Amino acid sequence: MEQRRREKAKQYFDELRGLLPYGGAPRAEPPYQLDTTRPSARTNRTHRCAAGDSAKFDKNAILHHSIALIKQLLADLDQEEMASGVNHQEQQARQVPNMAEFRVCFDVTRQPLCFAGLDSRVWEANAAFCTLMGYTRLEISGLSLLTATAPSDADATQQQWQHMLGQSAGPGNSMTSCSYISKLQRKDSQQVCCNVDLSLIRRNGKPHSFLIAANPSL
């Protein structure tokens, strides 16, 4: 049993030696010159110790280089994994539109859109909304949409806004958008009948602002 285990161990070391970068050939033992005419027990012991130390050094070297090789492979795998993660993040970053691209889309769309505070005053409007209302972008900033509603629809529109804010602050916070028909009053006092989509924007779980989409109807 002991002899079989030693043979198996030698086989494993030979396989490890063959995998190491410095080559697979077993290292030959250095020749030893013995005086055959006058045999000496001390010389024989020296020969046996030298051969044993050489074999021990050979096995230790194989283990040392094997461990170093495994560590290098693990380090290479870690670097490759990190590089793959960075490349994936860069690819995702390239695929997700940035704020500048969102702003361009907001401005070039033919859909009249604007952002307004909870008090209905316009924060920012795109070109289509400015054209619809007859104002420049500078003029429309701060305009109250409730004030810019035709007097005949002003009360109903205000109730829609207040109802949405009341529902969003209640249990469940389920109401985040609504639609209604209202006449908006342009700068030149003309009235435009629109289908208005009112969407509530939250920040940190609380009502923050509104996104308004106005679609002129015939």
Secondary structure, 3 states (H helix, E strand, C coil): CHHHHHHHHHHHHHHHHHHCCCCCCCCCCCCCCCCCCCCCHHHHHHHHHHHHHHHHHHHHHHHHHHHHHHHHHHHHHHHHHHHHHHHHHHHHHHHCCCHHHHHHHHHHCCCCEEEECCCCEEEEECHHHHHHHCCCHHHHCCCECCCCECHHHHHHHHHHHHHHHHHHHCCCCCCCEEEEEEEEECCCCCEEEEEEEEEEEEECCEEEEEEEEEEECC
